[in-house]
């Protein structure tokens, strides 16, 4: 039998009907929320209809809920604190081994239990499914996508990728699907795998658009080895018709009754929404056939040598993995929680330091957070991988990691929004769509839920209140925001308290759906303007910090990389001022900069918000060096301690740098860190009741902050006030000598 005849295995048809809402990052917050909530209601109604209706596809099929995923299992053994590196690595392996066994057992159970009566006969179903080929993740490049006809360039085959997002306006060069030039059953969308591939399924969406309603309701699938002779999937003697979409955002998955082997695969729309056109976004499930001589495979292959737990973790598994890391490295790690989510899940963080649990004078504090949008899961897994990596490398004697751990207090918070994550995790990577799990359980976007301190500061500047009535830093939180009736998520309140408690110097929140690093300000200064460069006084520092991550990422600054959705960030070195992208009031980045000492940036680490588990090793390789390099930037600039004449540290002393209209304050022990680029600076230290002191501090190009200490004394006025308060503000009556008394009387008498 030739490859073109393709073997017929035991049949299975799987139709997953699940979530995905368009993320309209360029609209106003109110418009976004209304649109998302409308889509959520539509999803609930959609799922209810699917339960009541019978399958539409003309094949012996069965709707299998995407929640039927491999059972998860936590590691059994606990590592002793004194174990050697080899044993510690074995503990991490046990996490993966246990889950592989559980997955194998689950698949075996599915094979034996899925014997069902079909409409056209009796079949024993065996699940046969491959991972996504990479239309969404851009592993499949534009030259591999073809179509019969195209409505216009912005709706070409290169735009037919699952979850791709459209521009705000119609007729954009970056639109939200492939759309055929004619609406007839002769149209097709084709993927060239560039090698023999076992195709096992197709996932489809409609067109991403605010203005149009276009989706395909049924389609055929064809496979070819040479792009000339095509074999159509059959249901007996008839062509197999797959059920497509009922609306434009919720992904629908169809698993083939038998794998199809070939190089090319076509999706041939047969029917579409009556009031719309033939438009599709597609992902293909396929496993490459063994071919060691394949050039394209070798060129794109990325292999990691790190022996880590590369899989998606539920909340319980995340907690267990953090516990395993803590038990492997008890001397440098500590697990704690900063609060709870809306549904009561604890927000766990892990501290990595040579003296966990204590702030050391002169040692800067750094933080990574992830998962404020629960469906952007890559950041969560990257932080879980990072904590494993740092523990293992520390134990193995890696000098770079040891230096980081011994000179920095590092905090990793992998899941800010565990409630949202659990929703997305339940349905799986390809079927969670673009927005399911984005918000907290009470429908709040946590990342943009902080108070708008930008407007408060800019209003004070316009009234010339700074620095007489108000400082240019540590802008206070408005009273309305602190009230119980304010629309503030419990997760946001927990983050705020954490940020106020810890003297963080540098931080990043890891997000997904793009490949870019954004830095403050995130809100435009001009009212009503959607995009406008709005730099902070520390713009030069933020640009360097952003570039340090982007330039060491494997893809962000690649000039030939494809645009994820609508923006070409590679031309700006993979970085952008947040307000230049789209305005957002109350972002975590702006709040951190204006209310605390911490410089915060957002890292968008992948086009795919929820990459398939098989993509995690490559994504780790893409981001590992960037994660380490960015942490090391906390040691760039100046540092020191502000003390009084008795050598005591002065808390809340203000550190000002000439020419930069943004100050910072010392921590409780009087120590401070000021991020600066190389150069010479005039730095001033001042505190209430103390005289100010200035000196020149030079920052070099080598890594390591320059020490710049200050000693400041009390002012005469503050001494007088202190003495008066000691005596209840009464004048001090000194004893008068007899001779002085006689002279005083004579002066009064004029003699």
LODRENTOR-181661 format. One record per residue: residue in three letters; z, x, y of N, C-alpha, C in turn. Coordinates in steps of 0.1 Angstrom, whole numbers, plus 5000, padded with zeros to 4 digits. Example, Ala and Ser with C-alpha at 12.3 -4.5 7.8 and 13.67 -1.06 7.14 Angstrom:
2
ALA507851324943507851234955507851324967/SER507151284978507151374989507951295000/
END
This chain:
751
UNK500050094988500050005000500050095012/UNK499150065022499050145034500150095044/UNK500350185054501350145064500950025072/UNK499649995073499249885081499549755074/UNK499749755060500149635053501649605055/UNK502449705057503849685061504649605050/UNK505649665046506449605035507249485040/UNK507349385032508149265035509449275027/UNK510549285035511949295029512549155029/UNK513749145025514549015025514548965039/UNK514148835041514048785055515348755062/UNK515348775075516548745084515948715098/UNK516448605104516048575118517348565125/UNK517548635136518748635144518448605158/UNK518948485163518748455177520048455185/UNK520248555194521448565201521248505215/UNK522048415219521848345232522948375241/UNK522848485249523948525256523648575271/UNK524648625277524848625291524048725299/UNK523848695312523248795321522948725334/UNK523448775344523248715357522748815367/UNK521848785375521248885384522248935394/UNK522349065396523249125406522549155419/UNK522749065429522049075441522849155451/UNK522849285449523649365457523249375472/UNK522049325475521649335489521849205497/UNK522349105491522648985499524048985504/UNK524448885511525848875515526748835504/UNK528048865506528948845495529048695491/UNK529048605501529048465499527848415491/UNK526748465494525548425487525548475473/UNK526048595471526148645457527048565449/UNK528248535454529248455446528648315443/UNK528048255452527448115449526448125438/UNK525548225439524548245429525048275416/UNK526048365415526648405403527448285396/UNK528148205404528948095399527947985394/UNK526847965401525847875396525247915382/UNK525048045381524548105368525548085357/UNK526848105361527948095350527947955345/UNK527947855354527947715350526747685341/UNK525647745345524347725337524447785324/UNK525147895323525347965310526247875300/UNK527347825306528147735298527347615292/UNK526647555301525847435297524747485287/UNK524147595289523147645280523647675266/UNK524847735265525447765252525847635245/UNK526347535252526647405246525447345240/UNK524347345247523147285242522647355230/UNK522847485229522347565218523147525205/UNK524447495207525247465196524747325190/UNK524347235199524047105194522647095188/UNK521647175194520247165190520047255177/UNK518947215170518547295159517647415164/UNK517447515156516547625160515147575162/UNK514547635173513147585176512147675169/UNK512447795166511547885160511047835146/UNK509747845144509147795132509247895120/UNK510447945118510748035107512048005101/UNK512248045089513648025083514648105090/UNK515248055101516148145109517548085109/UNK518448165115519848125116520348195129/UNK520948105137521548165149522848225146/UNK522948355148524148435145524748475158/UNK526048435161526648465173526848615175/UNK526548665187526748815189528148865187/UNK529148775187530448825185530748875171/UNK529748855162529848905148529549055148/UNK530449135153530249275154531149345144/UNK530849475141531649545131533049545134/UNK533849525124535349525126535749655131/UNK536749655140537249785145538549815138/UNK538849945137540049995130540650105137/UNK541950105139542650215146542950325137/UNK543150445142543450555133544850545127/UNK545050585114546250565108547250675111/UNK546850795109547750905111548150945125/UNK549251005127549651045140549751205140/UNK549251265150549251405151550551465155/UNK551151565149552351625153552151705165/UNK553151715174552951785186552651935185/UNK553051985173552852135171551652165163/UNK550752075160549652095152548652195158/UNK547852265150546852355154545652275159/UNK544752355166543552285171542752215161/UNK542552285149541752225138542352085134/UNK543652075133544251955129544051845140/UNK544151895152543951795164542551745164/UNK541551825161540251775160540051675149/UNK540751705138540751615126541251475130/UNK542251475139542851345143541851265150/UNK541051325159539951255166538951205156/UNK538651295146537651255136538151135129/UNK539451125126539951005119539750875126/UNK539650875139539350755147537950715143/UNK536950805143535650775140535450735126/UNK536050815117535950785103536350645099/UNK537550615104538150485101537150365105/UNK536650385117535750285122534350275115/UNK533850395110532650395103532850325089/UNK534050345083534350275071534450125073/UNK535050095084535249945087533849885089/UNK532949955096531649905099530849895086/UNK530949995077530249985065530749865056/UNK532049845056532649735048532149605054/UNK532049595067531649475074530249445070/UNK529349545071527949525067527849475053/UNK528649535044528549505030528949355028/UNK530049315036530449175035529349075040/UNK528649125050527649035056526549015046/UNK526149125038525149115029525449025017/UNK526649015013527048935002527348785006/UNK527648765019528148635023526948555029/UNK525848615033524848545040523748485032/UNK524248435020523248365011523248215016/UNK522148165021522048035027520847965022/UNK520847835023519747745020518847745032/UNK517547775031516647775042515747645041/UNK515147615052514247495052513047505043/UNK512647635041511447655033511747735020/UNK512947735016513247805003514647875004/UNK514947934993516248004992516048154994/UNK516848215003516748355006518148415006/UNK518248545002519448615004519248705016/UNK519948685027519648755040520448885040/UNK519648995044520249125046520049165060/UNK521049195068520849225082520149365083/UNK519149365090518349485093518149495108/UNK518849585114518749595129518849735134/UNK517949775143517949905149518449895163/UNK518850015169519250015183518049995193/UNK518349965205517249955215516450085216/UNK515150075218514350185220514450255234/UNK514950175244515150245256514350195268/UNK513850075268513150015280514150005292/UNK515349965289516349945299516950085304/UNK517150175295517750305298516650405303/UNK515450365303514250445308513850555298/UNK514450555286513950645276512450625273/UNK512050495274510650465273510050475287/UNK509150565290508650575303507550475307/UNK507150475319506150375324504850385317/UNK504450505313503150525306503050475292/UNK504250435287504350375273504250225274/UNK504150165286504150015287502749975292/UNK502249875285500949825289500949675288/UNK499949615294499849465294498349425295/UNK498049305290496749245290496249235305/UNK496949175313496649155327497949165335/UNK497849175348498949195357498649115370/UNK499649035374499548955387499349045399/UNK500049155399499949255410500849375406/UNK500749485413501349605409502849595408/UNK503549525417504949505417505449425405/UNK504549355398504849285386504049335374/UNK503849475374503149535363503949555351/UNK503349605341504049625328505249715329/UNK505149815339506349905340507549835345/UNK507449705350508549635355509149535344/UNK508549545332508949445322510149505313/UNK511149555320512249615313513549515314/UNK514249515303515449425302516349455314/UNK516849355320517849365331517349425343/UNK516049455345515649515357515849415368/UNK516249475380516549385392515449395402/UNK515149275408514049275418514549305432/UNK513649335441514049345455514349205461/UNK514849205473515349075479514248985482/UNK513049035485511948955489510848955479/UNK510048845479508848835470507848935475/UNK506848955466505749045469506249195472/UNK507349225466507849365468507149455458/UNK507149585461506549685451507449695439/UNK508749655440509649665429510149515426/UNK509349445418509749315415510449305401/UNK510749185397511749165386511249135373/UNK509949175369509449145355508049195355/UNK507449185342506049185341505549045341/UNK504549015350503948885350502448895348/UNK501948815339500548815335499648765347/UNK498448825348497548785358496948645356/UNK496948595343496548455340497548395331/UNK497748265332498648195323497848135311/UNK497648205301497048155289497548225277/UNK497348175264497948235252497348365248/UNK496448425256495748555252496448675259/UNK497548655266498248755273499248835264/UNK499448955267500449035258501049145266/UNK502249185262502949295267503149395255/UNK502849525258502749625247503649745250/UNK504249795239505049915240504450015230/UNK504250135235503750245227504950335223/UNK505350335211506550415207506250565206/UNK504950595205504450735205504750805191/UNK505250725182505450775168505750655159/UNK505550675146505850565137507250515138/UNK507450385140508750325143508950205134/UNK510250185129510550065122511149965133/UNK510249865136510649765146511449655139/UNK512549615145513449515138513749395147/UNK513349395160513749285168513249295182/UNK513349185190512949185204513949105211/UNK514249155224515149085233514349055245/UNK514448925250513648885262514548825273/UNK514048835285514548765297513348705305/UNK513648625314512648585324512648675336/UNK512048635346511848715358513148705367/UNK513548825372514648835381514148795395/UNK514548685400514048635413514948535419/UNK515148535432515848435439514948315442/UNK513648335442512748235447511848175436/UNK511648235425510748185414511548165402/UNK510948075394511548035380510448055370/UNK510448175364509448215354510048265342/UNK509748215330510148275317509248215306/UNK509248295295508448255283509348185273/UNK508948075268509747995259509448015244/UNK508248075241508048115227506948225227/UNK506948305216506048415216505748455201/UNK504648535199504348595187504648745188/UNK504748815177504948965177503849025168/UNK503249125173502149205165502449345165/UNK502049415154502349565153501049625149/UNK500849755153499649825150499949975149/UNK499150045142499250195141498250265150/UNK497150195154496150255162495750185175/UNK496450075178496249985190494949905189/UNK494249915178493049835176493149725165/UNK493749765154493949665143495449625144/UNK495649495145496949435147497349345136/UNK498649355132499149265122500249175128/UNK500049045127501048955133502148915123/UNK503348915127504448875118504148735113/UNK504448715100504048585094505248515089/UNK505048385088506048295081505248225070/UNK505248295059504348255048502948285052/UNK502048185053500648205057500448175072/UNK501448135079501348095093501948215101/UNK501448225114501948315123503348275127/UNK504248375128505648345132505748325147/UNK506348215151506548185165508048195168/UNK508448285176509848305180510248225192/UNK511448175192511948105203512348205215/UNK511848175227512048255238513248215246/UNK513048205259514148185269514148035273/UNK515347995277515547865284515747875299/UNK516047995303516148015318515948165319/UNK516048215332515548355334516448465332/UNK517748445331518748555331519348585318/UNK519648475310520448505298519548565287/UNK519848685282518948745272519048675259/UNK517848665252517748605239517148705229/UNK517848715218517548815208516948755196/UNK515848805191515248765178515148885169/UNK515748875157515648975147514548935137/UNK513649035134512549005125513048975111/UNK512348885103512748855089512548985081/UNK511649075085511449195078511049305088/UNK511549425087511149535096509649555095/UNK509049585107507649615108507449765112/UNK506649835105506449975108505149995114/UNK505150065126503950095133504250185145/UNK503250215153503450285165503450195177/UNK502650095177502549995188503149865184/UNK503749795194504249665192503849575204/UNK503449455202503049365212503849235212/UNK504149185223504749045224503648955231/UNK503348855224502248765228502848625232/UNK503048595245503548465249502748355244/UNK503348245239502648125235502948005243/UNK504048005249504447895258505347945269/UNK505447875280506247925291506747805299/UNK507747825308508347725316507247655324/UNK507047515322505947445328505747465343/UNK506847485350506747505365506647645369/UNK506547735359506447875362505247945356/UNK505348075355504248155350504748245338/UNK503848315332504148405321504748535327/UNK506048545326506848665331507948695321/UNK508048825319509048865308509748995312/UNK510949015308511649145307512049155293/UNK511849275287511849295273512649425269/UNK513249415258513849535251513349525236/UNK512949635230512549645216513549715208/UNK513949655197514849725187514049795177/UNK514249925176513450005167514150135163/UNK513850185151514350305146513150405143/UNK513150515150512050615147511950655133/UNK510850665127510650715114510750865114/UNK511250925103511351075103510051145105/UNK509951235115508751305119509151425126/UNK509551535120510051655126508951725135/UNK507751695134506651755142506351675155/UNK507051565157506751475168507151545181/UNK506151565190506451645202507351555212/UNK507051435213507751345223509251335219/UNK509451325206510851315201511651435204/UNK511051555201511751685204512051705219/UNK511051665227511251685241512351595247/UNK512551475242513551385248514851395241/UNK514951465230516251465222517351545230/UNK518451475230519651545236520751535226/UNK521351645222522351655212523651715218/UNK524751655215526051705220526751785208/UNK527451885212528151965202529651925202/UNK530051835212531451795213531751695202/UNK532851715195533251625184534251525189/UNK533651415195534451315202534251175196/UNK534951085200534850945195533850865203/UNK532550875199531450815206531250675202/UNK531950575208531750435205532450355216/UNK532050225216532750135225534050095220/UNK535050085229536450055224536949925230/UNK537449845222538149725227539449765235/UNK540149675241541349705248542349775239/UNK542549715227543549775218543149915213/UNK541849925211541350055206541450165217/UNK541250115230541350215241542850255242/UNK543750165241545150205241545550295230/UNK545050265218545350355206544750495208/UNK543550505214542950635216543750715226/UNK544150645236544950715246546250765240/UNK546850695231548050735224547750855215/UNK546650855208546250965200546151095208/UNK545451085220545351205229546751245233/UNK547551155237548951195241549751265230/UNK549551215218550251285206549651415203/UNK548351435206547751565203548151665214/UNK548351625226548651715237549851655245/UNK551051655238552251585245552751665257/UNK552451795257552951885268552151875281/UNK550951815280550151805292549651665295/UNK550151565288549651435291550851335291/UNK550651225299551651115300550850985302/UNK551250885294550650755296551550665304/UNK550950595314551750505322550850385326/UNK551450285331550550175336550950145350/UNK549950095358550150075372550349925375/UNK550249845365550449695367549749625356/UNK549449495359548849415348547549345354/UNK546649305345545549225349545949075350/UNK544948995354545148855356545648785343/UNK545148835332545548775319546748845312/UNK547248945319548449015315548249145307/UNK547049195307546749325300547249435310/UNK547949525304548449645312547249735316/UNK547349785329546349875334546850015331/UNK546350075320546850195315546150315322/UNK546950415325546350545330546950655322/UNK546250765322546850885315546850995325/UNK547951075326548051185335547851315327/UNK547051405332546851535326547351645336/UNK548351715332548951815341549851905332/UNK550152025337551052115330552452075332/UNK552751975341554051925343554051775345/UNK553551705334553351555336554551485340/UNK554351385349555451305354556051345367/UNK555651465372556251515385555151565394/UNK555351535407554451595417555051735420/UNK554151835419554551975422554052015436/UNK554952075444554552115457553452205457/UNK552352175465551252265466550152235455/UNK550452135446549452105436548751965440/UNK547451965442546751845446546651745435/UNK546551615438546451505429545051445429/UNK544451425418543151375417543051255408/UNK542151165410542051045402540551005399/UNK540350965387539150895383539550755379/UNK538850655384538950515379537650465374/UNK537650365366536450305360536650165357/UNK535550085356535649945351536149845361/UNK536049875374536449765383535549645382/UNK534249675379533349575373533349585358/UNK533949485352534249495338533049515329/UNK531849475333530649485325529949625327/UNK530449705336529949835338530749935330/UNK530449945317531350005307531150155305/UNK530050215310529850355307530950435313/UNK531350405325532450485331533750475323/UNK534050365317535250355309535150445297/UNK534050445290533850535278533850685282/UNK533250715294533250855299534650905301/UNK535550825307536850865309537650885296/UNK537350795286538050815273537550945267/UNK536250975268535751095263536251215270/UNK536451205284536951315292538351355288/UNK539151255285540551285282540651355268/UNK539751305259539751375246539251525247/UNK538151535255537551665257538551765263/UNK539251725274540251815281541351855272/UNK541851755264542951785255542551895244/UNK541351865238540851965228540552095233/UNK539952105245539552225251540752305256/UNK541752235261542952295265543652365253/UNK543652295241544252345229543452465224/UNK542152465226541352575221541352695230/UNK541952685242542052795251540952815261/UNK540252705263539152705274539752735287/UNK539452855293540152895306539852805317/UNK538552745318538252655329539152535328/UNK539252475316540052355315541552385317/UNK542052495312543452535314543752555329/UNK542852615336543052635351543052495358/UNK542152405354542252275360543552205357/UNK543952205345545252135341546452195348/UNK546452325349547652395354547752395370/UNK546552375376546552375391546252235397/UNK546152135389545852005394546551895386/UNK546951795393547551675386546551565386/UNK545951545374544851455372545251325366/UNK544751215371545051085367543651015363/UNK543650955351542450885346542850745343/UNK542250645350542450505348541150445343/UNK540950435330539650395324539250255326/UNK540150165328539750015328540549945338/UNK539949935350540649855361540549705358/UNK539549665352539349525349539149495334/UNK540249505326540149495312539749345308/UNK540049245316539649115313538149095313/UNK537549145323536049135324535449215313/UNK535949335310535349415299535449345286/UNK536549275283536649205270535549095268/UNK535149035280534148935279532748995276/UNK532449105282531149175280531149235266/UNK532349295262532449365249532249265237/UNK532649135239532649035229531149005225/UNK530249005235528848965232528049085229/UNK528449205233527649325230526849375241/UNK526249495239525649575250524349505255/UNK523449465246522149415251522249265255/UNK523249195250523249045252524249005263/UNK524949105269525849065280525149055293/UNK523849085294523149065306523549155317/UNK523349105329523549185341524949165347/UNK525549055345526749015353527948965345/UNK527848935333528948875325530148985325/UNK531348945329532449035329532549115342/UNK531749095352531749175364533049155372/UNK533549025372534648995381535948985373/UNK537048975380538348955374538348815368/UNK539448785361539548645355539548535365/UNK540048565378540048465388538848475397/UNK537748545392536448545399536348635411/UNK537148745411537148835423536448965419/UNK535649015429535049145427536049245432/UNK536749315423537849395426537449515435/UNK536249575433535949685441535749655456/UNK535449525459535249485473536349385477/UNK537549405472538549305474539649365483/UNK539449485489540449545497540349495512/UNK541349515520541249475534540249545542/UNK539649475551538549535559539249615571/UNK539549745568540249825578539249885588/UNK537949885584536949935593536949865606/UNK536949735605536849645618538049675626/UNK539249685620540449715628540349845635/UNK539949945628539850085635538750075646/UNK537650025643536550025653536849935665/UNK537649835663538049745674539049825683/UNK539949905676540949985684540250095692/UNK539150155686538450255693537750195705/UNK537150075704536450015715537449985726/UNK538749955723539749925733540450045738/UNK540050165733540650295736542150295733/UNK542450245722543850245718544250375710/UNK543250455707543550565698543550695707/UNK544550775707545650775697546950715704/UNK546850645715548050605723548750495715/UNK547950385711548650275704548450275689/UNK547450345685547150345671546550475666/UNK546850515654546250645649544850625643/UNK544150735641542850725636542850735621/UNK543950725615544150735600545350645596/UNK545450635583546550555578546650415585/UNK545450355586545450225593546250125585/UNK547150055591548049965583547249845578/UNK547749795566547249675560547649545568/UNK546749465572547049345580548049245572/UNK548849175579549849095573549248985565/UNK548148925569547548815561547148855547/UNK546848985546546349035533547549045523/UNK548749065528549949085520550548955516/UNK550148845522550648715518550248665504/UNK551148585498550848545484549648455483/UNK549248385494548148295494546848365496/UNK546848495499545548565502544748575489/UNK543448575490542548585478542448735474/UNK543548775468543648915464543948925449/UNK543148985442543348995427544549075424/UNK545249045413546449115410546149265407/UNK544949285401544449425399544349505412/UNK543849435422543649505435545049535441/UNK545949445440547349475445547949595437/UNK547749605424548249715416547549845420/UNK546249845423545549965428546150005441/UNK546349915450546849945463548150015463/UNK549049955455550450015453550350155447/UNK549450175438549250305431548750405441/UNK547750365449547250455459548250495470/UNK549150405473550150435483551250515478/UNK551450505465552550585459552250725456/UNK551050755451550550885448549850955459/UNK550151085462549451155473548151205468/UNK547251115465545851155460545151225471/UNK544351325467543551405477542051365475/UNK541651355463540251325460540151225449/UNK539151135449539051035438537650985437/UNK537350925426536050865424536250735415/UNK535450635418535450515410534050515403/UNK534050515390532750525382532250385380/UNK530950365383530350235382528950255374/UNK528150145373526950155366525850065372/UNK524650075366523549995370522650075379/UNK522950195383522150285391522450425388/UNK521650515394521850665393521950715407/UNK523150715412523350765426524850775429/UNK525150865438526550875443526650825457/UNK527550735460527650675474528950725480/UNK528950735493530150775500530350695513/UNK531550695518531850605530531150645542/UNK531050555552531550415551530550335543/UNK531150225537530350125529529950005538/UNK530649995550530349885559529649935571/UNK528649865575527849895587528749865600/UNK528649955609529349935622528749815630/UNK527449805630526849695638526949565630/UNK527449465636527649335630526249275627/UNK526149215615524949145611523849225606/UNK524049365605523049455601523349485586/UNK522349465577522549475563522549625559/UNK521649705565521649845562521649925575/UNK522550025575522550115587523450235584/UNK522950355586523850475583525050465592/UNK526250475585527550465592528450575586/UNK528250695592529050805587530550805591/UNK531350865584532750885587532851015595/UNK533951045602534151175609534051295599/UNK534251265586534151365576532851365568/UNK531751315575530451295568529951425561/UNK530151535568529651665562530451695549/UNK531651665548532451685536532051595525/UNK531951465529531551365519530151395513/UNK529251445521527951475516527951585506/UNK528851685508528951795499529551745486/UNK530651665487531251615475530251525467/UNK529451445473528551365466527451455459/UNK527051555466526051645461526551725449/UNK527851755449528451835438528351765425/UNK528451635426528351555413526851525410/UNK526051485420524651445417523851565412/UNK524051685418523251805415523551855401/UNK524751835396525051885383524851775372/UNK524451655376524151555366522751585361/UNK522451555348521151585342520051505348/UNK520251395354519151305358519151275373/UNK520251275380520351215393519351275403/UNK519151405403518351475413516951505407/UNK516651465395515351495389514251425398/UNK513351505403512351445412511351355405/UNK511151375392510151295385510851175377/UNK512051155380512751045372512250905378/UNK512250805370511850675374512950605381/UNK512550515391513450435398514150335388/UNK515450325389516150225380515750085383/UNK515750045396515449905399514549905412/UNK515149925424514249905436514450025445/UNK515350115443515650225453515350365446/UNK514650445454514350585449515350675455/UNK516450695449517550775454517350925452/UNK516450955442516151095439515651175452/UNK514951105461514351165473515451205482/UNK516651155481517851195489518851265481/UNK518351345471519251425462520251345455/UNK519951225452520851135443522051095450/UNK522151095464523251055471522850965483/UNK523750885487523450795499524750745505/UNK524750735518525850675526525850525521/UNK527050475518527150335513526450235522/UNK526750245535526250145544524750155545/UNK524150275542522650285543522050215531/UNK522750185521522250115509522349965511/UNK523649925513523849785516525349765521/UNK525549695531526849685537527849605528/UNK529049655528530049585519531449605526/UNK532049505531533349505537534449515526/UNK535449585529536649595521536449665508/UNK535649775508535449855496536549945493/UNK536749985481537750075477537650205484/UNK536350255486536150385492536650385506/UNK536250285514536650275528538150265529/UNK538750175521540150155521540950285518/UNK540450355508541150485504541150585516/UNK539950595523539850695533540650655546/UNK540650525549541350475561542850455560/UNK543250425548544650385546545550495539/UNK544850595532545550705526544850835529/UNK545350945523544651075526543451095516/UNK543251005507542351035496540851005500/UNK539951105498538551085499537951025487/UNK537450915488536950835476535450815476/UNK534750835465533350815463533050725451/UNK531850665451531450585439530350665432/UNK530550675419529550735410528850625402/UNK527550605404526750515396526050595385/UNK526550595373526250695363525150655353/UNK524450545355523450505346522750375350/UNK521350365347520650245350521150135342/UNK521550155330522050055320523550045322/UNK524049925326525449905328526249915315/UNK525649865304526349865291525349925281/UNK525250055280524350125271524850105257/UNK523850105248524150085234524950205229/UNK525850185219526750285214525950415210/UNK524750405205523950525201523650605213/UNK523750555226523350625238524550705243/UNK525750685238526950745244526950895243/UNK526550965232526551105232525651165243/UNK524451105245523551155255524151135269/UNK524751015271525350985284526451085287/UNK527251125277528251215279527651355283/UNK526651395277525951525281525451515295/UNK524951395299524451375313525551395323/UNK526751355320527851345330528951445328/UNK529051515317530251595315530451705325/UNK529351785328529551885338529851835352/UNK529251715355529451655368530951615370/UNK531451555359532851515359533851635362/UNK533551745356534351865357534151925371/UNK532951945376532652005389533251925400/UNK533151795399533751705410535251725410/UNK535951725399537351745399537751875406/UNK536951985403537252115409537152115424/UNK536452015430536252015445537551975452/UNK538551935444539851905451540552035456/UNK540052145451540552275456539752335466/UNK538952255474538152305485538752265498/UNK538852365507539452335520540652415523/UNK541652345529542952415532544052335526/UNK545152405524546452345519547552415525/UNK548752355524549952425529551152335529/UNK552252385536553452305537553852315552/UNK554252195557554852195571556352185569/UNK557052285575558552295574559152305588/UNK560452265588561252285601561852425601/UNK562552455611563152595613564152625602/UNK564652525595565552555584564852565571/UNK563552555571562752565559562652435551/UNK562952325556562852195549561452135552/UNK560852085541559552015543559651895551/UNK558651865559558651755568557651655563/UNK558051535559557151435554556451365566/UNK555251315563554451235573554151315586/UNK554151445585553651525596552151505596/UNK551551505608550151485610549351615611/UNK548351625603547451745603546151705609/UNK545851775621544651745628543651865628/UNK542351835626541351945627540551925639/UNK540452025647539652015660538251975657/UNK537751875663536351835662536151725651/UNK537151695643537051585633538051485636/UNK537551365640538451255645539051175633/UNK539651245624540351175613541451275608/UNK542651225609543751315605544251275591/UNK545151355586545851325573547351355575/UNK548151315565549551335567550151415555/UNK551251475557551951545546552651455536/UNK552751495524553451425514554951425516/UNK555751375507557251365509557851495509/UNK557251605503557851735503557351825515/UNK556451765523555851835534554651915531/UNK554151895519552851965515551651875518/UNK550551945520549351875524548051945518/UNK546951865518545651925514544651865523/UNK543751945529542751895538541451945533/UNK540551845528539251885523538351925534/UNK537752045534536852095544535752185538/UNK534652185544533552275540533852415545/UNK533252515540533452655545533252665560/UNK534152745567534052765581535352795587/UNK535452815600536752845607537152715615/UNK538352685614538852555620540152585628/UNK540352515639541552505646542352385641/UNK543452415635544252315628545652295635/UNK546052175637547352145644548252065635/UNK549452095635550552025628551451965638/UNK551751835637552751775646553451665638/UNK554651635643555451525637556351465648/UNK556751345646557651275656558951355657/UNK559251395670560451465672560251615671/UNK559051665668558851805667557751845676/UNK557751975681556752025689555552055680/UNK554352045686553152075678552852225677/UNK552152265666551852405664550352405660/UNK549652505665548252515661547952655656/UNK546952665648546552805643545052785638/UNK544452905636543052905630543252925615/UNK542452835608542452845593540952865589/UNK540752955580539352985576539152945562/UNK538052875559537752825546536552905541/UNK536752975529535653055524534752975514/UNK533753045509532852985500533252985486/UNK534253075483534753075469535652955466/UNK535752915454536552805450538052835452/UNK538852745457540252765460540552745474/UNK541552655477541852615490542652735497/UNK542352745510543052845518544452795522/UNK545452885520546752845524546952855539/UNK547552755545547652745559548952665562/UNK550152745562551452685564551852665579/UNK552752575582553252555595554752545596/UNK555352605606556752585609556852525623/UNK557452415624557552345637559052315640/UNK559352325653560752305657560952175665/UNK562152135666562452005673562252015688/UNK561851915694561651915709563051885715/UNK563151925728564451905735564751755736/UNK563751675738563951535740564451475727/UNK563951525715564451465703565851515700/UNK566251635704567551675703568551585711/UNK568151555723569051475731569151335725/UNK568051275720568151145714569051155702/UNK568951255694569751265682571251275686/UNK571551355696572951365700573451225706/UNK572651165714573051035719573250925709/UNK572350925699572550835688573850865680/UNK574150995679575351025672576650975679/UNK576550965692577750915700577450775705/UNK576650705698576350565702575750555716/UNK574950655719574150655732575150655744/UNK576350705743577250715754577150865760/UNK577350875774577351015779578451095774/UNK578151225772579151315767580051365778/UNK581351345777582351385787582951515783/UNK582551625790583151755786584451785794/UNK585351855788586651885795586351975808/UNK587051945820586852015832587952105835/UNK587652235838588752335841589352305855/UNK590652345858591252325871590552375883/UNK590052505882589352565893588052495896/UNK587352455885586052375887586352235893/UNK587552185890587952055896588252065911/UNK588852175915589152195929587852215937/UNK586952295931585652315938584852185940/UNK584952105929584251975930584851885941/UNK586251885942586851795953586451845967/UNK586451985968586052035981584651995985/UNK583752005975582351965978582251825983/UNK583051735976583051595979583651565993/UNK584651655997585351636010584551706021/UNK583551786018582751856028583351976033/UNK584452026027585152146032584752276024/
END
